[in-house]
């Protein structure tokens, strides 16, 4: 009788494990790993390279285009941003991974890189102050076309300045809006023709109002 009971319990345990695995998805597997490794992730500065490598490997099991950002510690919590790195095809995976996220007391989970106050950049050997940047807006079908006005811009360095423009817009408007609501993006040097451009710091308000009023 005792042997029979042990066999039954063992079978029930195996069936339970099998059932749990049958309900597993890449998203739930990722969050299971995340929860098990919370101490290392929350204090990633102690071994940043190794922790980031492991985290990236786990995220790539969900989608190879996914990436992440950490916020600073604030009141015993940390932000963890799930990003598609601007790749539209990976947006559904960001949504799915975010939707599967558990509620954890030390973490705030955010889908897509959010809007942030733009900061000064050094990119491709060029230094740019965020306060010197302005942007012109115009209708581009159902989206908004943006012309980023950057002092020092030259046609010969167009590729570098285009990269700077994308990075600044990503900061000001966030990943989702840049990829879904921004149409054409151009870059120019300041001139009389760009006098109507708004400062980069005011771009989010102007951008949102553009959609409301049109």
Secondary structure, DSSP 8 states (H G I E B T S, - for coil): -HHHHHHHHHHHHHHHHHHHHHT--HHHHHHHHHHHTHHHHHTGGGGHHHHHHHHHHHHHHH-TT-EEEE---BTTBEEEEEE-TT-GGGHHHHHHHHHT----TTEEEEES--------EEETTEEE-GGG-EEEEEEETTEEEEEEE-TT--GGGHHHHHHHHHHHHHHHH-HHHHHHTEEEEEEE---GGGTT-EEGGGHHHHHHHHHH--
